[in-house]
Amino acid sequence: MPDALTIHYHRDFDGMVAAAILAHNLRARGENPAWAGLNYDQRADWPNFQAGKRFAIVDFHFHPRAEFWFDHHPTTFLTPELRAQYQPSERWAWEEASPSCPPIILRHAEKHWGIVSTPRFDEMARWSDVIDAARFTDVEQALFGDDPALRISRALAAAPDPHWSDTLVRDMIDGSLAEVASRGDVDRAWQRAARNRDLALRQFPPTVDSTAEAVVLYDASSNKIRRERFAAFFHHASALYSVGVIPTRSGFHVTAGQNPWNPPDIGPHLGEIMETYGGGGHRSVGGANAPSLEDARRIAREVATHLRTHLAGAKKP
């Protein structure tokens, strides 16, 4: 009997749904998988990740020892050598154009394993596209939407511990989004996150350093300041981009994103910009960790300048 396989997933709504769908499908193939969340700080010594163990990875960087791997991030390959090792197969799939990871797994499972999706997983995949690609109807839905998927996604911002998401994955395997959202601990986390959202919206305006060329540059590095992903566009609806510094458990992070409701006509690939600073992301959103607050502020200024230069150049005839 082979050792149990563990599905490692990125700890966000997209990654959790991907893990639940893959776990369901692997059970149908005779596996009894476990699952565990991971984050970008676990990229250190990536070649030796989970050495000697069986694992799968979803919604995260490619690893050649993964028995199953599914992702949609354009910056998924950490080195050219890793990119060269990837070939589509019965066990691996990468679709850069996919808004989120779960639909990739659903399509792959039907094509290669003969496992047809269900309305429950179709709903989860649809919401994964909305949340991960910021396809909200407007900023009001993004901030104040009350659908079960949005409640779960916001509750993650007030998770009681890093492993809490593992229990949500467990319930997503066999339950609906409405059932998961109705959990008492999810409701309590959602209420805390909603209060934090309201505070973050009030705290955001003083963090703004500048708004030149429709790029909002802000510094929310103080751990006394709550962070809200779309606060810049709630307060500056005409902005095209936001670039900010935020704190993390391990230091400081620079985040950059397009305004989903007022995107630039043609803009640079934010994930590729952030990749030059050791991060990554998509065309419309990217991020990178910084070794110090000074470095984070420098990177944020450089990224904002890059975007402003691009926008200024795009205006010229």
C-alpha positions as CSV (number, residue, x, y, z in Angstrom):
1,M,0.0,0.0,0.0
2,P,1.6,3.3,-1.0
3,D,1.9,6.2,1.5
4,A,-1.0,8.6,1.7
5,L,-0.8,11.5,-0.7
6,T,-1.2,15.1,0.6
7,I,-2.7,17.8,-1.5
8,H,-1.0,21.1,-0.9
9,Y,-3.1,24.2,-1.9
10,H,-2.8,28.0,-1.7
11,R,-4.7,29.2,1.3
12,D,-7.4,31.3,-0.5
13,F,-10.9,30.5,-1.8
14,D,-9.6,29.5,-5.2
15,G,-7.0,27.1,-3.7
16,M,-9.4,25.6,-1.2
17,V,-12.0,24.8,-3.8
18,A,-9.3,23.3,-6.0
19,A,-8.1,21.1,-3.2
20,A,-11.6,20.0,-2.4
21,I,-12.3,19.1,-6.0
22,L,-9.1,17.2,-6.5
23,A,-9.6,15.3,-3.2
24,H,-13.0,14.3,-4.3
25,N,-11.7,13.1,-7.7
26,L,-8.7,11.3,-6.2
27,R,-11.0,9.4,-3.8
28,A,-12.9,8.2,-6.9
29,R,-9.6,6.9,-8.2
30,G,-8.9,4.9,-5.0
31,E,-6.8,7.4,-3.1
32,N,-7.4,8.6,0.4
33,P,-5.7,12.0,0.3
34,A,-5.0,14.4,3.1
35,W,-4.6,18.2,2.4
36,A,-2.7,21.1,3.8
37,G,-2.4,24.8,3.0
38,L,0.7,26.5,2.0
39,N,1.9,30.0,1.2
40,Y,4.7,31.8,-0.5
41,D,7.1,31.7,2.4
42,Q,7.3,27.9,1.8
43,R,9.0,28.4,-1.5
44,A,12.4,28.5,0.3
45,D,14.4,25.5,-0.6
46,W,11.6,24.6,-3.1
47,P,13.6,21.7,-4.7
48,N,13.5,19.8,-1.4
49,F,9.8,20.5,-0.7
50,Q,8.2,17.5,1.0
51,A,11.2,15.3,0.1
52,G,10.5,11.6,0.3
53,K,6.7,12.1,0.5
54,R,3.8,11.8,-2.0
55,F,2.1,15.0,-2.7
56,A,-0.1,17.0,-5.1
57,I,-0.1,20.8,-5.6
58,V,-3.0,23.0,-6.7
59,D,-3.1,26.7,-7.4
60,F,0.6,27.1,-6.6
61,H,4.1,26.8,-8.2
62,F,5.0,23.9,-10.3
63,H,7.0,21.1,-8.7
64,P,8.4,18.2,-10.8
65,R,7.9,15.7,-7.9
66,A,4.2,16.5,-7.6
67,E,2.1,13.4,-8.6
68,F,-0.7,15.8,-9.5
69,W,-0.3,19.5,-10.3
70,F,-2.8,22.1,-11.5
71,D,-2.3,25.8,-11.8
72,H,-3.2,28.9,-13.7
73,H,-0.6,31.5,-12.6
74,P,1.7,32.8,-15.4
75,T,4.6,33.0,-12.9
76,T,4.2,29.4,-11.7
77,F,7.6,28.2,-12.9
78,L,10.3,29.5,-10.5
79,T,13.2,28.8,-12.9
80,P,13.6,28.1,-16.6
81,E,14.7,24.6,-15.7
82,L,11.4,23.9,-14.0
83,R,9.5,25.3,-17.0
84,A,11.4,22.9,-19.2
85,Q,10.3,20.0,-17.1
86,Y,6.6,20.7,-17.5
87,Q,4.7,18.7,-20.1
88,P,0.9,18.4,-20.1
89,S,-0.1,14.9,-19.0
90,E,-2.8,12.8,-17.4
91,R,-1.5,14.2,-14.0
92,W,-0.5,17.8,-14.7
93,A,-2.3,20.7,-16.3
94,W,-1.5,24.5,-16.6
95,E,-3.9,26.9,-18.2
96,E,-2.6,30.5,-17.9
97,A,-5.8,31.9,-19.4
98,S,-8.0,30.3,-16.8
99,P,-9.4,32.9,-14.3
100,S,-9.0,30.3,-11.5
101,C,-7.7,26.8,-10.8
102,P,-10.9,24.7,-10.1
103,P,-12.3,24.8,-13.7
104,I,-9.0,23.4,-14.9
105,I,-9.3,20.4,-12.6
106,L,-13.0,19.8,-13.6
107,R,-12.1,19.8,-17.3
108,H,-9.1,17.6,-16.8
109,A,-11.0,15.1,-14.7
110,E,-13.7,14.7,-17.3
111,K,-11.2,14.4,-20.2
112,H,-8.6,12.1,-18.6
113,W,-10.4,10.3,-15.7
114,G,-14.0,10.2,-16.9
115,I,-15.2,12.0,-13.8
116,V,-18.0,14.4,-14.6
117,S,-18.5,17.5,-12.5
118,T,-21.6,18.2,-10.4
119,P,-23.7,21.3,-10.0
120,R,-22.2,21.8,-6.6
121,F,-18.6,21.9,-7.9
122,D,-19.7,23.9,-10.9
123,E,-21.0,26.6,-8.5
124,M,-17.8,26.6,-6.6
125,A,-15.7,26.9,-9.8
126,R,-17.9,29.8,-11.0
127,W,-17.4,31.7,-7.8
128,S,-13.7,30.9,-7.9
129,D,-13.5,32.7,-11.2
130,V,-15.4,35.7,-9.8
131,I,-13.2,35.9,-6.6
132,D,-9.8,35.1,-8.0
133,A,-10.1,37.2,-11.2
134,A,-12.0,40.0,-9.4
135,R,-15.0,39.6,-11.7
136,F,-17.3,41.2,-9.3
137,T,-20.2,43.2,-10.7
138,D,-19.0,46.3,-8.9
139,V,-16.9,47.4,-5.9
140,E,-20.0,47.2,-3.7
141,Q,-20.3,43.5,-4.4
142,A,-16.6,43.0,-3.8
143,L,-16.7,44.7,-0.5
144,F,-20.2,44.0,0.9
145,G,-21.5,41.0,-1.1
146,D,-23.3,38.5,1.1
147,D,-23.4,35.3,-1.1
148,P,-22.0,32.2,0.7
149,A,-18.9,32.1,-1.4
150,L,-18.2,35.8,-0.6
151,R,-18.8,35.2,3.1
152,I,-16.3,32.3,3.1
153,S,-13.7,34.2,1.2
154,R,-14.0,37.2,3.5
155,A,-13.9,35.0,6.6
156,L,-10.5,33.8,5.5
157,A,-9.2,37.3,6.3
158,A,-10.0,36.6,10.0
159,A,-9.0,32.9,10.2
160,P,-8.5,31.8,13.8
161,D,-5.3,30.0,12.8
162,P,-3.3,29.0,9.6
163,H,-4.7,25.5,9.5
164,W,-8.4,26.5,9.8
165,S,-8.8,26.5,6.0
166,D,-8.1,22.7,6.1
167,T,-11.4,22.2,7.9
168,L,-13.2,24.2,5.3
169,V,-11.7,22.1,2.5
170,R,-12.9,19.0,4.3
171,D,-16.5,20.3,4.3
172,M,-16.3,21.5,0.7
173,I,-15.5,18.0,-0.5
174,D,-19.0,16.8,0.4
175,G,-21.0,19.9,1.3
176,S,-22.3,23.0,-0.5
177,L,-21.0,26.6,-0.2
178,A,-24.2,27.5,1.8
179,E,-23.5,24.7,4.3
180,V,-19.9,25.7,4.7
181,A,-20.9,29.4,5.1
182,S,-23.5,28.5,7.8
183,R,-20.8,27.0,10.1
184,G,-20.7,28.9,13.3
185,D,-16.9,29.5,13.2
186,V,-17.2,30.8,9.6
187,D,-20.0,33.2,10.6
188,R,-17.9,34.5,13.6
189,A,-14.8,34.9,11.3
190,W,-16.9,36.7,8.7
191,Q,-18.3,39.1,11.3
192,R,-14.8,39.9,12.5
193,A,-13.6,40.4,9.0
194,A,-16.6,42.6,8.2
195,R,-15.8,44.8,11.1
196,N,-12.1,44.9,10.0
197,R,-13.3,45.8,6.5
198,D,-15.3,48.8,7.8
199,L,-12.3,49.9,9.8
200,A,-10.0,49.5,6.9
201,L,-12.2,51.7,4.7
202,R,-12.1,54.4,7.3
203,Q,-8.3,54.1,7.8
204,F,-7.3,54.0,4.2
205,P,-7.4,57.7,3.1
206,P,-4.5,58.9,5.4
207,T,-2.3,56.1,4.0
208,V,-2.3,57.5,0.5
209,D,1.0,59.0,-0.6
210,S,0.0,60.1,-4.1
211,T,-2.6,59.6,-6.8
212,A,-0.6,61.0,-9.8
213,E,-1.4,59.6,-13.3
214,A,-4.3,57.6,-11.8
215,V,-2.0,55.4,-9.8
216,V,-2.8,55.3,-6.1
217,L,0.4,54.8,-4.0
218,Y,-0.3,54.0,-0.4
219,D,1.6,52.8,2.7
220,A,-0.4,50.7,5.0
221,S,2.6,49.1,6.6
222,S,1.6,49.8,10.2
223,N,0.1,46.8,11.9
224,K,-2.4,49.2,13.4
225,I,-3.9,49.7,10.0
226,R,-6.4,47.2,8.6
227,R,-6.0,46.2,5.0
228,E,-8.8,46.0,2.5
229,R,-8.0,44.8,-1.1
230,F,-10.3,47.2,-2.9
231,A,-10.2,50.2,-0.6
232,A,-8.2,52.2,-3.1
233,F,-10.9,51.8,-5.7
234,F,-13.7,52.4,-3.2
235,H,-12.2,55.8,-2.4
236,H,-10.7,56.5,-5.9
237,A,-13.1,55.1,-8.4
238,S,-11.3,56.8,-11.3
239,A,-7.9,55.3,-10.5
240,L,-6.4,52.7,-12.9
241,Y,-4.0,51.1,-10.5
242,S,-3.1,50.8,-6.9
243,V,0.3,50.0,-5.4
244,G,0.7,49.6,-1.7
245,V,2.8,48.3,1.2
246,I,1.2,46.0,3.7
247,P,2.5,44.0,6.7
248,T,2.6,40.2,6.7
249,R,3.4,37.6,9.4
250,S,6.9,37.4,8.1
251,G,7.6,41.0,7.2
252,F,6.3,43.3,4.5
253,H,4.6,42.8,1.1
254,V,4.1,45.0,-1.9
255,T,0.9,44.6,-3.8
256,A,-0.2,46.1,-7.1
257,G,-3.5,45.8,-8.9
258,Q,-5.6,47.1,-11.8
259,N,-8.9,48.7,-11.0
260,P,-11.3,45.9,-12.1
261,W,-14.1,48.5,-12.8
262,N,-11.9,51.0,-14.6
263,P,-9.0,49.0,-16.1
264,P,-6.4,50.7,-18.4
265,D,-6.8,50.1,-22.1
266,I,-3.4,48.4,-22.3
267,G,-1.2,47.9,-19.3
268,P,2.0,46.1,-18.3
269,H,1.9,42.6,-16.8
270,L,1.9,43.2,-13.1
271,G,2.9,39.6,-12.3
272,E,6.0,39.9,-14.5
273,I,6.9,43.2,-12.9
274,M,6.6,41.7,-9.4
275,E,8.6,38.6,-10.6
276,T,11.6,40.9,-10.9
277,Y,11.3,41.5,-7.2
278,G,11.0,37.8,-6.3
279,G,7.2,37.7,-6.4
280,G,4.7,37.0,-9.1
281,G,1.0,37.1,-10.0
282,H,-1.2,37.7,-13.1
283,R,-1.4,40.5,-15.6
284,S,-3.9,42.5,-13.5
285,V,-2.6,41.8,-10.0
286,G,0.8,41.0,-8.5
287,G,2.8,41.0,-5.3
288,A,6.2,40.5,-3.8
289,N,7.6,40.1,-0.3
290,A,10.4,42.5,0.7
291,P,13.2,41.9,3.2
292,S,12.6,45.1,5.1
293,L,10.1,48.0,5.3
294,E,12.6,50.3,3.6
295,D,12.9,47.9,0.7
296,A,9.1,47.5,0.5
297,R,8.6,51.2,0.3
298,R,11.3,51.5,-2.4
299,I,9.8,48.7,-4.5
300,A,6.3,50.3,-4.2
301,R,7.7,53.6,-5.4
302,E,9.5,52.0,-8.3
303,V,6.4,50.0,-9.4
304,A,4.2,53.1,-9.1
305,T,6.8,55.1,-11.2
306,H,6.9,52.3,-13.8
307,L,3.1,52.3,-14.1
308,R,2.9,56.1,-14.3
309,T,5.6,56.2,-16.9
310,H,3.7,53.7,-19.0
311,L,0.4,55.6,-18.6
312,A,2.0,58.9,-19.5
313,G,3.6,57.4,-22.6
314,A,0.3,55.8,-23.6
315,K,-1.3,59.3,-23.7
316,K,1.2,60.6,-26.3
317,P,0.0,60.6,-29.9
